[in-house]
Amino acid sequence: MAKTYVVKAGDSLSKIAKKLLGDAARWPEILEANKGKIKDPNAIALGLELKIPDDKADKKPAGPDHAFE
């Protein structure tokens, strides 16, 4: 299930990425997940509900014995 986040005062995409994805440099993933909602990534609106992509760090790669599950 996708996570959501409501933009608060002082937020930026990089701050949200750091907080929720563990790395500020992952802000483009949030931008991509919210195409059409964000016109200017440097000026996100307060109260905007953003989709947050899955944290790739939580996913484990399939091993050879799990490839066909």
PDB file of N, H, CA, C and O in Angstrom:
ATOM      1  N   MET A   1       0.848  -1.189   0.000  1.00  0.00           N
ATOM      2  CA  MET A   1       0.000   0.000   0.000  1.00  0.00           C
ATOM      3  C   MET A   1       0.888   1.246   0.000  1.00  0.00           C
ATOM      4  O   MET A   1       1.857   1.341   0.754  1.00  0.00           O
ATOM      5  N   ALA A   2       0.540   2.171  -0.843  1.00  0.00           N
ATOM      6  H   ALA A   2      -0.247   2.093  -1.455  1.00  0.00           H
ATOM      7  CA  ALA A   2       1.327   3.400  -0.966  1.00  0.00           C
ATOM      8  C   ALA A   2       1.126   4.293   0.253  1.00  0.00           C
ATOM      9  O   ALA A   2       0.031   4.386   0.807  1.00  0.00           O
ATOM     10  N   LYS A   3       2.204   4.939   0.651  1.00  0.00           N
ATOM     11  H   LYS A   3       3.094   4.864   0.201  1.00  0.00           H
ATOM     12  CA  LYS A   3       2.129   5.895   1.746  1.00  0.00           C
ATOM     13  C   LYS A   3       1.781   7.258   1.194  1.00  0.00           C
ATOM     14  O   LYS A   3       2.028   7.553   0.025  1.00  0.00           O
ATOM     15  N   THR A   4       1.206   8.086   2.046  1.00  0.00           N
ATOM     16  H   THR A   4       1.005   7.847   2.996  1.00  0.00           H
ATOM     17  CA  THR A   4       0.962   9.472   1.663  1.00  0.00           C
ATOM     18  C   THR A   4       1.538  10.373   2.749  1.00  0.00           C
ATOM     19  O   THR A   4       1.774   9.946   3.879  1.00  0.00           O
ATOM     20  N   TYR A   5       1.755  11.622   2.377  1.00  0.00           N
ATOM     21  H   TYR A   5       1.563  11.969   1.459  1.00  0.00           H
ATOM     22  CA  TYR A   5       2.295  12.612   3.305  1.00  0.00           C
ATOM     23  C   TYR A   5       1.668  13.956   2.969  1.00  0.00           C
ATOM     24  O   TYR A   5       1.573  14.327   1.799  1.00  0.00           O
ATOM     25  N   VAL A   6       1.244  14.677   3.985  1.00  0.00           N
ATOM     26  H   VAL A   6       1.321  14.376   4.935  1.00  0.00           H
ATOM     27  CA  VAL A   6       0.670  16.011   3.794  1.00  0.00           C
ATOM     28  C   VAL A   6       1.761  17.046   4.072  1.00  0.00           C
ATOM     29  O   VAL A   6       2.373  17.045   5.140  1.00  0.00           O
ATOM     30  N   VAL A   7       1.996  17.925   3.101  1.00  0.00           N
ATOM     31  H   VAL A   7       1.498  17.926   2.233  1.00  0.00           H
ATOM     32  CA  VAL A   7       3.043  18.936   3.184  1.00  0.00           C
ATOM     33  C   VAL A   7       2.752  19.921   4.316  1.00  0.00           C
ATOM     34  O   VAL A   7       1.646  20.448   4.441  1.00  0.00           O
ATOM     35  N   LYS A   8       3.776  20.149   5.132  1.00  0.00           N
ATOM     36  H   LYS A   8       4.674  19.721   5.031  1.00  0.00           H
ATOM     37  CA  LYS A   8       3.686  21.076   6.262  1.00  0.00           C
ATOM     38  C   LYS A   8       4.617  22.269   6.033  1.00  0.00           C
ATOM     39  O   LYS A   8       5.477  22.234   5.153  1.00  0.00           O
ATOM     40  N   ALA A   9       4.440  23.310   6.824  1.00  0.00           N
ATOM     41  H   ALA A   9       3.742  23.338   7.540  1.00  0.00           H
ATOM     42  CA  ALA A   9       5.290  24.501   6.731  1.00  0.00           C
ATOM     43  C   ALA A   9       6.761  24.098   6.884  1.00  0.00           C
ATOM     44  O   ALA A   9       7.109  23.322   7.774  1.00  0.00           O
ATOM     45  N   GLY A  10       7.603  24.623   6.024  1.00  0.00           N
ATOM     46  H   GLY A  10       7.321  25.253   5.301  1.00  0.00           H
ATOM     47  CA  GLY A  10       9.039  24.351   6.090  1.00  0.00           C
ATOM     48  C   GLY A  10       9.479  23.113   5.331  1.00  0.00           C
ATOM     49  O   GLY A  10      10.674  22.834   5.238  1.00  0.00           O
ATOM     50  N   ASP A  11       8.519  22.363   4.783  1.00  0.00           N
ATOM     51  H   ASP A  11       7.548  22.589   4.858  1.00  0.00           H
ATOM     52  CA  ASP A  11       8.873  21.157   4.038  1.00  0.00           C
ATOM     53  C   ASP A  11       9.445  21.494   2.671  1.00  0.00           C
ATOM     54  O   ASP A  11       9.140  22.530   2.079  1.00  0.00           O
ATOM     55  N   SER A  12      10.272  20.599   2.196  1.00  0.00           N
ATOM     56  H   SER A  12      10.521  19.758   2.676  1.00  0.00           H
ATOM     57  CA  SER A  12      10.754  20.606   0.814  1.00  0.00           C
ATOM     58  C   SER A  12      10.764  19.141   0.395  1.00  0.00           C
ATOM     59  O   SER A  12      10.695  18.245   1.237  1.00  0.00           O
ATOM     60  N   LEU A  13      10.849  18.907  -0.899  1.00  0.00           N
ATOM     61  H   LEU A  13      10.905  19.635  -1.583  1.00  0.00           H
ATOM     62  CA  LEU A  13      10.880  17.514  -1.344  1.00  0.00           C
ATOM     63  C   LEU A  13      12.087  16.778  -0.774  1.00  0.00           C
ATOM     64  O   LEU A  13      11.988  15.602  -0.424  1.00  0.00           O
ATOM     65  N   SER A  14      13.220  17.460  -0.678  1.00  0.00           N
ATOM     66  H   SER A  14      13.300  18.415  -0.962  1.00  0.00           H
ATOM     67  CA  SER A  14      14.411  16.793  -0.133  1.00  0.00           C
ATOM     68  C   SER A  14      14.249  16.489   1.361  1.00  0.00           C
ATOM     69  O   SER A  14      14.695  15.440   1.827  1.00  0.00           O
ATOM     70  N   LYS A  15      13.621  17.389   2.107  1.00  0.00           N
ATOM     71  H   LYS A  15      13.259  18.241   1.728  1.00  0.00           H
ATOM     72  CA  LYS A  15      13.384  17.126   3.536  1.00  0.00           C
ATOM     73  C   LYS A  15      12.426  15.956   3.718  1.00  0.00           C
ATOM     74  O   LYS A  15      12.619  15.117   4.598  1.00  0.00           O
ATOM     75  N   ILE A  16      11.396  15.905   2.884  1.00  0.00           N
ATOM     76  H   ILE A  16      11.239  16.587   2.169  1.00  0.00           H
ATOM     77  CA  ILE A  16      10.434  14.808   2.960  1.00  0.00           C
ATOM     78  C   ILE A  16      11.117  13.491   2.593  1.00  0.00           C
ATOM     79  O   ILE A  16      10.895  12.470   3.244  1.00  0.00           O
ATOM     80  N   ALA A  17      11.948  13.517   1.549  1.00  0.00           N
ATOM     81  H   ALA A  17      12.129  14.346   1.021  1.00  0.00           H
ATOM     82  CA  ALA A  17      12.677  12.313   1.143  1.00  0.00           C
ATOM     83  C   ALA A  17      13.603  11.827   2.253  1.00  0.00           C
ATOM     84  O   ALA A  17      13.677  10.628   2.523  1.00  0.00           O
ATOM     85  N   LYS A  18      14.303  12.747   2.889  1.00  0.00           N
ATOM     86  H   LYS A  18      14.243  13.721   2.669  1.00  0.00           H
ATOM     87  CA  LYS A  18      15.200  12.378   3.995  1.00  0.00           C
ATOM     88  C   LYS A  18      14.415  11.741   5.131  1.00  0.00           C
ATOM     89  O   LYS A  18      14.818  10.718   5.684  1.00  0.00           O
ATOM     90  N   LYS A  19      13.291  12.360   5.471  1.00  0.00           N
ATOM     91  H   LYS A  19      12.964  13.192   5.022  1.00  0.00           H
ATOM     92  CA  LYS A  19      12.473  11.896   6.590  1.00  0.00           C
ATOM     93  C   LYS A  19      11.825  10.539   6.313  1.00  0.00           C
ATOM     94  O   LYS A  19      11.831   9.660   7.175  1.00  0.00           O
ATOM     95  N   LEU A  20      11.270  10.371   5.122  1.00  0.00           N
ATOM     96  H   LEU A  20      11.265  11.086   4.422  1.00  0.00           H
ATOM     97  CA  LEU A  20      10.480   9.178   4.844  1.00  0.00           C
ATOM     98  C   LEU A  20      11.204   8.093   4.061  1.00  0.00           C
ATOM     99  O   LEU A  20      10.845   6.919   4.152  1.00  0.00           O
ATOM    100  N   LEU A  21      12.220   8.472   3.293  1.00  0.00           N
ATOM    101  H   LEU A  21      12.512   9.426   3.219  1.00  0.00           H
ATOM    102  CA  LEU A  21      12.945   7.497   2.481  1.00  0.00           C
ATOM    103  C   LEU A  21      14.384   7.310   2.942  1.00  0.00           C
ATOM    104  O   LEU A  21      15.089   6.425   2.457  1.00  0.00           O
ATOM    105  N   GLY A  22      14.818   8.154   3.886  1.00  0.00           N
ATOM    106  H   GLY A  22      14.246   8.873   4.280  1.00  0.00           H
ATOM    107  CA  GLY A  22      16.152   7.993   4.453  1.00  0.00           C
ATOM    108  C   GLY A  22      17.278   8.650   3.673  1.00  0.00           C
ATOM    109  O   GLY A  22      18.443   8.530   4.052  1.00  0.00           O
ATOM    110  N   ASP A  23      16.944   9.352   2.572  1.00  0.00           N
ATOM    111  H   ASP A  23      15.998   9.449   2.264  1.00  0.00           H
ATOM    112  CA  ASP A  23      17.980   9.966   1.744  1.00  0.00           C
ATOM    113  C   ASP A  23      17.382  11.162   1.012  1.00  0.00           C
ATOM    114  O   ASP A  23      16.478  11.009   0.191  1.00  0.00           O
ATOM    115  N   ALA A  24      17.892  12.346   1.314  1.00  0.00           N
ATOM    116  H   ALA A  24      18.627  12.471   1.981  1.00  0.00           H
ATOM    117  CA  ALA A  24      17.384  13.572   0.696  1.00  0.00           C
ATOM    118  C   ALA A  24      17.520  13.546  -0.822  1.00  0.00           C
ATOM    119  O   ALA A  24      16.721  14.163  -1.527  1.00  0.00           O
ATOM    120  N   ALA A  25      18.529  12.836  -1.328  1.00  0.00           N
ATOM    121  H   ALA A  25      19.177  12.336  -0.754  1.00  0.00           H
ATOM    122  CA  ALA A  25      18.773  12.780  -2.771  1.00  0.00           C
ATOM    123  C   ALA A  25      17.694  12.002  -3.523  1.00  0.00           C
ATOM    124  O   ALA A  25      17.690  11.992  -4.754  1.00  0.00           O
ATOM    125  N   ARG A  26      16.789  11.356  -2.809  1.00  0.00           N
ATOM    126  H   ARG A  26      16.792  11.364  -1.809  1.00  0.00           H
ATOM    127  CA  ARG A  26      15.707  10.588  -3.448  1.00  0.00           C
ATOM    128  C   ARG A  26      14.475  11.448  -3.727  1.00  0.00           C
ATOM    129  O   ARG A  26      13.425  10.914  -4.083  1.00  0.00           O
ATOM    130  N   TRP A  27      14.586  12.789  -3.570  1.00  0.00           N
ATOM    131  H   TRP A  27      15.439  13.222  -3.281  1.00  0.00           H
ATOM    132  CA  TRP A  27      13.430  13.649  -3.808  1.00  0.00           C
ATOM    133  C   TRP A  27      12.840  13.515  -5.214  1.00  0.00           C
ATOM    134  O   TRP A  27      11.629  13.676  -5.363  1.00  0.00           O
ATOM    135  N   PRO A  28      13.644  13.223  -6.269  1.00  0.00           N
ATOM    136  CA  PRO A  28      13.024  13.079  -7.593  1.00  0.00           C
ATOM    137  C   PRO A  28      12.012  11.926  -7.671  1.00  0.00           C
ATOM    138  O   PRO A  28      11.097  11.959  -8.494  1.00  0.00           O
ATOM    139  N   GLU A  29      12.174  10.921  -6.826  1.00  0.00           N
ATOM    140  H   GLU A  29      12.918  10.894  -6.157  1.00  0.00           H
ATOM    141  CA  GLU A  29      11.219   9.813  -6.792  1.00  0.00           C
ATOM    142  C   GLU A  29       9.845  10.305  -6.325  1.00  0.00           C
ATOM    143  O   GLU A  29       8.817   9.865  -6.838  1.00  0.00           O
ATOM    144  N   ILE A  30       9.836  11.216  -5.353  1.00  0.00           N
ATOM    145  H   ILE A  30      10.671  11.573  -4.936  1.00  0.00           H
ATOM    146  CA  ILE A  30       8.578  11.791  -4.876  1.00  0.00           C
ATOM    147  C   ILE A  30       7.973  12.659  -5.973  1.00  0.00           C
ATOM    148  O   ILE A  30       6.766  12.614  -6.211  1.00  0.00           O
ATOM    149  N   LEU A  31       8.802  13.441  -6.634  1.00  0.00           N
ATOM    150  H   LEU A  31       9.782  13.477  -6.441  1.00  0.00           H
ATOM    151  CA  LEU A  31       8.333  14.277  -7.736  1.00  0.00           C
ATOM    152  C   LEU A  31       7.698  13.413  -8.825  1.00  0.00           C
ATOM    153  O   LEU A  31       6.608  13.724  -9.306  1.00  0.00           O
ATOM    154  N   GLU A  32       8.361  12.352  -9.206  1.00  0.00           N
ATOM    155  H   GLU A  32       9.246  12.100  -8.815  1.00  0.00           H
ATOM    156  CA  GLU A  32       7.862  11.457 -10.250  1.00  0.00           C
ATOM    157  C   GLU A  32       6.537  10.801  -9.842  1.00  0.00           C
ATOM    158  O   GLU A  32       5.636  10.652 -10.668  1.00  0.00           O
ATOM    159  N   ALA A  33       6.423  10.416  -8.581  1.00  0.00           N
ATOM    160  H   ALA A  33       7.155  10.538  -7.910  1.00  0.00           H
ATOM    161  CA  ALA A  33       5.199   9.776  -8.089  1.00  0.00           C
ATOM    162  C   ALA A  33       4.020  10.742  -8.028  1.00  0.00           C
ATOM    163  O   ALA A  33       2.871  10.321  -7.897  1.00  0.00           O
ATOM    164  N   ASN A  34       4.308  12.034  -8.124  1.00  0.00           N
ATOM    165  H   ASN A  34       5.241  12.377  -8.230  1.00  0.00           H
ATOM    166  CA  ASN A  34       3.265  13.054  -7.995  1.00  0.00           C
ATOM    167  C   ASN A  34       3.189  13.954  -9.219  1.00  0.00           C
ATOM    168  O   ASN A  34       2.871  15.139  -9.111  1.00  0.00           O
ATOM    169  N   LYS A  35       3.482  13.384 -10.388  1.00  0.00           N
ATOM    170  H   LYS A  35       3.740  12.422 -10.476  1.00  0.00           H
ATOM    171  CA  LYS A  35       3.380  14.141 -11.639  1.00  0.00           C
ATOM    172  C   LYS A  35       1.983  14.727 -11.743  1.00  0.00           C
ATOM    173  O   LYS A  35       0.999  14.047 -11.451  1.00  0.00           O
ATOM    174  N   GLY A  36       1.892  15.962 -12.149  1.00  0.00           N
ATOM    175  H   GLY A  36       2.692  16.514 -12.386  1.00  0.00           H
ATOM    176  CA  GLY A  36       0.595  16.609 -12.291  1.00  0.00           C
ATOM    177  C   GLY A  36       0.162  17.364 -11.052  1.00  0.00           C
ATOM    178  O   GLY A  36      -0.634  18.299 -11.142  1.00  0.00           O
ATOM    179  N   LYS A  37       0.676  16.969  -9.890  1.00  0.00           N
ATOM    180  H   LYS A  37       1.323  16.209  -9.818  1.00  0.00           H
ATOM    181  CA  LYS A  37       0.344  17.657  -8.640  1.00  0.00           C
ATOM    182  C   LYS A  37       1.350  18.757  -8.337  1.00  0.00           C
ATOM    183  O   LYS A  37       1.003  19.768  -7.727  1.00  0.00           O
ATOM    184  N   ILE A  38       2.602  18.564  -8.761  1.00  0.00           N
ATOM    185  H   ILE A  38       2.884  17.743  -9.257  1.00  0.00           H
ATOM    186  CA  ILE A  38       3.684  19.492  -8.435  1.00  0.00           C
ATOM    187  C   ILE A  38       4.160  20.157  -9.718  1.00  0.00           C
ATOM    188  O   ILE A  38       4.712  19.499 -10.599  1.00  0.00           O
ATOM    189  N   LYS A  39       3.944  21.469  -9.819  1.00  0.00           N
ATOM    190  H   LYS A  39       3.496  22.004  -9.102  1.00  0.00           H
ATOM    191  CA  LYS A  39       4.404  22.212 -10.991  1.00  0.00           C
ATOM    192  C   LYS A  39       5.832  22.697 -10.808  1.00  0.00           C
ATOM    193  O   LYS A  39       6.620  22.698 -11.754  1.00  0.00           O
ATOM    194  N   ASP A  40       6.163  23.108  -9.592  1.00  0.00           N
ATOM    195  H   ASP A  40       5.523  23.106  -8.824  1.00  0.00           H
ATOM    196  CA  ASP A  40       7.494  23.614  -9.282  1.00  0.00           C
ATOM    197  C   ASP A  40       8.011  22.865  -8.058  1.00  0.00           C
ATOM    198  O   ASP A  40       7.493  23.074  -6.961  1.00  0.00           O
ATOM    199  N   PRO A  41       9.014  21.999  -8.207  1.00  0.00           N
ATOM    200  CA  PRO A  41       9.510  21.222  -7.071  1.00  0.00           C
ATOM    201  C   PRO A  41      10.133  22.082  -5.970  1.00  0.00           C
ATOM    202  O   PRO A  41      10.364  21.603  -4.860  1.00  0.00           O
ATOM    203  N   ASN A  42      10.401  23.348  -6.280  1.00  0.00           N
ATOM    204  H   ASN A  42      10.213  23.737  -7.181  1.00  0.00           H
ATOM    205  CA  ASN A  42      10.966  24.245  -5.275  1.00  0.00           C
ATOM    206  C   ASN A  42       9.895  24.994  -4.496  1.00  0.00           C
ATOM    207  O   ASN A  42      10.210  25.732  -3.562  1.00  0.00           O
ATOM    208  N   ALA A  43       8.636  24.813  -4.867  1.00  0.00           N
ATOM    209  H   ALA A  43       8.380  24.214  -5.626  1.00  0.00           H
ATOM    210  CA  ALA A  43       7.535  25.514  -4.200  1.00  0.00           C
ATOM    211  C   ALA A  43       6.338  24.575  -4.099  1.00  0.00           C
ATOM    212  O   ALA A  43       5.399  24.664  -4.891  1.00  0.00           O
ATOM    213  N   ILE A  44       6.380  23.674  -3.117  1.00  0.00           N
ATOM    214  H   ILE A  44       7.142  23.601  -2.474  1.00  0.00           H
ATOM    215  CA  ILE A  44       5.259  22.750  -2.939  1.00  0.00           C
ATOM    216  C   ILE A  44       4.245  23.379  -1.981  1.00  0.00           C
ATOM    217  O   ILE A  44       4.614  24.005  -0.988  1.00  0.00           O
ATOM    218  N   ALA A  45       2.984  23.203  -2.295  1.00  0.00           N
ATOM    219  H   ALA A  45       2.684  22.694  -3.102  1.00  0.00           H
ATOM    220  CA  ALA A  45       1.910  23.855  -1.543  1.00  0.00           C
ATOM    221  C   ALA A  45       1.658  23.189  -0.194  1.00  0.00           C
ATOM    222  O   ALA A  45       1.668  21.964  -0.076  1.00  0.00           O
ATOM    223  N   LEU A  46       1.433  24.020   0.817  1.00  0.00           N
ATOM    224  H   LEU A  46       1.425  25.015   0.721  1.00  0.00           H
ATOM    225  CA  LEU A  46       1.045  23.507   2.132  1.00  0.00           C
ATOM    226  C   LEU A  46      -0.262  22.741   1.994  1.00  0.00           C
ATOM    227  O   LEU A  46      -1.159  23.146   1.254  1.00  0.00           O
ATOM    228  N   GLY A  47      -0.358  21.642   2.707  1.00  0.00           N
ATOM    229  H   GLY A  47       0.370  21.312   3.308  1.00  0.00           H
ATOM    230  CA  GLY A  47      -1.582  20.849   2.700  1.00  0.00           C
ATOM    231  C   GLY A  47      -1.698  19.883   1.536  1.00  0.00           C
ATOM    232  O   GLY A  47      -2.633  19.084   1.489  1.00  0.00           O
ATOM    233  N   LEU A  48      -0.758  19.942   0.588  1.00  0.00           N
ATOM    234  H   LEU A  48       0.002  20.591   0.625  1.00  0.00           H
ATOM    235  CA  LEU A  48      -0.785  19.039  -0.556  1.00  0.00           C
ATOM    236  C   LEU A  48      -0.512  17.620  -0.077  1.00  0.00           C
ATOM    237  O   LEU A  48       0.438  17.378   0.668  1.00  0.00           O
ATOM    238  N   GLU A  49      -1.350  16.688  -0.509  1.00  0.00           N
ATOM    239  H   GLU A  49      -2.122  16.884  -1.114  1.00  0.00           H
ATOM    240  CA  GLU A  49      -1.145  15.286  -0.134  1.00  0.00           C
ATOM    241  C   GLU A  49      -0.309  14.618  -1.214  1.00  0.00           C
ATOM    242  O   GLU A  49      -0.716  14.540  -2.373  1.00  0.00           O
ATOM    243  N   LEU A  50       0.857  14.139  -0.821  1.00  0.00           N
ATOM    244  H   LEU A  50       1.188  14.202   0.120  1.00  0.00           H
ATOM    245  CA  LEU A  50       1.798  13.525  -1.750  1.00  0.00           C
ATOM    246  C   LEU A  50       1.814  12.016  -1.596  1.00  0.00           C
ATOM    247  O   LEU A  50       1.718  11.490  -0.487  1.00  0.00           O
ATOM    248  N   LYS A  51       1.936  11.324  -2.722  1.00  0.00           N
ATOM    249  H   LYS A  51       2.014  11.751  -3.623  1.00  0.00           H
ATOM    250  CA  LYS A  51       2.189   9.886  -2.692  1.00  0.00           C
ATOM    251  C   LYS A  51       3.677   9.710  -2.436  1.00  0.00           C
ATOM    252  O   LYS A  51       4.503  10.399  -3.034  1.00  0.00           O
ATOM    253  N   ILE A  52       4.010   8.794  -1.556  1.00  0.00           N
ATOM    254  H   ILE A  52       3.338   8.235  -1.070  1.00  0.00           H
ATOM    255  CA  ILE A  52       5.411   8.507  -1.251  1.00  0.00           C
ATOM    256  C   ILE A  52       5.731   7.120  -1.805  1.00  0.00           C
ATOM    257  O   ILE A  52       5.074   6.143  -1.447  1.00  0.00           O
ATOM    258  N   PRO A  53       6.734   7.030  -2.674  1.00  0.00           N
ATOM    259  CA  PRO A  53       7.069   5.716  -3.246  1.00  0.00           C
ATOM    260  C   PRO A  53       7.555   4.746  -2.179  1.00  0.00           C
ATOM    261  O   PRO A  53       8.007   5.146  -1.106  1.00  0.00           O
ATOM    262  N   ASP A  54       7.452   3.473  -2.498  1.00  0.00           N
ATOM    263  H   ASP A  54       7.085   3.147  -3.369  1.00  0.00           H
ATOM    264  CA  ASP A  54       7.946   2.446  -1.578  1.00  0.00           C
ATOM    265  C   ASP A  54       9.422   2.661  -1.321  1.00  0.00           C
ATOM    266  O   ASP A  54      10.172   3.084  -2.202  1.00  0.00           O
ATOM    267  N   ASP A  55       9.824   2.363  -0.097  1.00  0.00           N
ATOM    268  H   ASP A  55       9.216   2.020   0.618  1.00  0.00           H
ATOM    269  CA  ASP A  55      11.228   2.487   0.263  1.00  0.00           C
ATOM    270  C   ASP A  55      11.969   1.275  -0.275  1.00  0.00           C
ATOM    271  O   ASP A  55      11.779   0.157   0.205  1.00  0.00           O
ATOM    272  N   LYS A  56      12.807   1.500  -1.265  1.00  0.00           N
ATOM    273  H   LYS A  56      12.961   2.408  -1.654  1.00  0.00           H
ATOM    274  CA  LYS A  56      13.545   0.406  -1.896  1.00  0.00           C
ATOM    275  C   LYS A  56      14.430  -0.341  -0.911  1.00  0.00           C
ATOM    276  O   LYS A  56      14.732  -1.517  -1.117  1.00  0.00           O
ATOM    277  N   ALA A  57      14.845   0.325   0.151  1.00  0.00           N
ATOM    278  H   ALA A  57      14.600   1.280   0.318  1.00  0.00           H
ATOM    279  CA  ALA A  57      15.706  -0.316   1.143  1.00  0.00           C
ATOM    280  C   ALA A  57      14.967  -1.440   1.860  1.00  0.00           C
ATOM    281  O   ALA A  57      15.592  -2.369   2.371  1.00  0.00           O
ATOM    282  N   ASP A  58      13.618  -1.358   1.900  1.00  0.00           N
ATOM    283  H   ASP A  58      13.110  -0.603   1.485  1.00  0.00           H
ATOM    284  CA  ASP A  58      12.827  -2.386   2.570  1.00  0.00           C
ATOM    285  C   ASP A  58      12.674  -3.637   1.712  1.00  0.00           C
ATOM    286  O   ASP A  58      12.351  -4.706   2.231  1.00  0.00           O
ATOM    287  N   LYS A  59      12.898  -3.519   0.420  1.00  0.00           N
ATOM    288  H   LYS A  59      13.160  -2.651  -0.002  1.00  0.00           H
ATOM    289  CA  LYS A  59      12.691  -4.639  -0.484  1.00  0.00           C
ATOM    290  C   LYS A  59      13.954  -5.462  -0.585  1.00  0.00           C
ATOM    291  O   LYS A  59      15.052  -4.925  -0.733  1.00  0.00           O
ATOM    292  N   LYS A  60      13.789  -6.767  -0.505  1.00  0.00           N
ATOM    293  H   LYS A  60      12.897  -7.203  -0.385  1.00  0.00           H
ATOM    294  CA  LYS A  60      14.925  -7.659  -0.628  1.00  0.00           C
ATOM    295  C   LYS A  60      14.915  -8.235  -2.038  1.00  0.00           C
ATOM    296  O   LYS A  60      13.869  -8.662  -2.527  1.00  0.00           O
ATOM    297  N   PRO A  61      16.062  -8.250  -2.688  1.00  0.00           N
ATOM    298  CA  PRO A  61      16.100  -8.845  -4.031  1.00  0.00           C
ATOM    299  C   PRO A  61      15.790 -10.327  -3.980  1.00  0.00           C
ATOM    300  O   PRO A  61      16.143 -11.017  -3.025  1.00  0.00           O
ATOM    301  N   ALA A  62      15.137 -10.799  -5.003  1.00  0.00           N
ATOM    302  H   ALA A  62      14.850 -10.238  -5.779  1.00  0.00           H
ATOM    303  CA  ALA A  62      14.813 -12.230  -5.064  1.00  0.00           C
ATOM    304  C   ALA A  62      16.093 -13.007  -5.314  1.00  0.00           C
ATOM    305  O   ALA A  62      16.887 -12.667  -6.191  1.00  0.00           O
ATOM    306  N   GLY A  63      16.274 -14.036  -4.541  1.00  0.00           N
ATOM    307  H   GLY A  63      15.629 -14.313  -3.829  1.00  0.00           H
ATOM    308  CA  GLY A  63      17.409 -14.921  -4.742  1.00  0.00           C
ATOM    309  C   GLY A  63      17.083 -15.937  -5.812  1.00  0.00           C
ATOM    310  O   GLY A  63      15.941 -15.996  -6.268  1.00  0.00           O
ATOM    311  N   PRO A  64      18.042 -16.735  -6.228  1.00  0.00           N
ATOM    312  CA  PRO A  64      17.795 -17.718  -7.291  1.00  0.00           C
ATOM    313  C   PRO A  64      16.694 -18.705  -6.936  1.00  0.00           C
ATOM    314  O   PRO A  64      15.969 -19.163  -7.820  1.00  0.00           O
ATOM    315  N   ASP A  65      16.557 -19.041  -5.653  1.00  0.00           N
ATOM    316  H   ASP A  65      17.145 -18.669  -4.935  1.00  0.00           H
ATOM    317  CA  ASP A  65      15.539 -19.991  -5.244  1.00  0.00           C
ATOM    318  C   ASP A  65      14.161 -19.333  -5.112  1.00  0.00           C
ATOM    319  O   ASP A  65      13.176 -20.030  -4.868  1.00  0.00           O
ATOM    320  N   HIS A  66      14.069 -18.004  -5.268  1.00  0.00           N
ATOM    321  H   HIS A  66      14.868 -17.438  -5.466  1.00  0.00           H
ATOM    322  CA  HIS A  66      12.801 -17.311  -5.159  1.00  0.00           C
ATOM    323  C   HIS A  66      12.364 -16.682  -6.488  1.00  0.00           C
ATOM    324  O   HIS A  66      11.351 -15.984  -6.545  1.00  0.00           O
ATOM    325  N   ALA A  67      13.110 -16.926  -7.524  1.00  0.00           N
ATOM    326  H   ALA A  67      13.933 -17.493  -7.477  1.00  0.00           H
ATOM    327  CA  ALA A  67      12.879 -16.237  -8.793  1.00  0.00           C
ATOM    328  C   ALA A  67      11.519 -16.549  -9.413  1.00  0.00           C
ATOM    329  O   ALA A  67      10.982 -15.725 -10.153  1.00  0.00           O
ATOM    330  N   PHE A  68      10.956 -17.711  -9.129  1.00  0.00           N
ATOM    331  H   PHE A  68      11.392 -18.380  -8.527  1.00  0.00           H
ATOM    332  CA  PHE A  68       9.705 -18.084  -9.793  1.00  0.00           C
ATOM    333  C   PHE A  68       8.528 -18.128  -8.843  1.00  0.00           C
ATOM    334  O   PHE A  68       7.505 -18.733  -9.165  1.00  0.00           O
ATOM    335  N   GLU A  69       8.641 -17.516  -7.702  1.00  0.00           N
ATOM    336  H   GLU A  69       9.472 -17.025  -7.440  1.00  0.00           H
ATOM    337  CA  GLU A  69       7.526 -17.487  -6.744  1.00  0.00           C
ATOM    338  C   GLU A  69       6.493 -16.495  -7.162  1.00  0.00           C
ATOM    339  O   GLU A  69       5.482 -16.331  -6.479  1.00  0.00           O
TER     340      GLU A  69
END
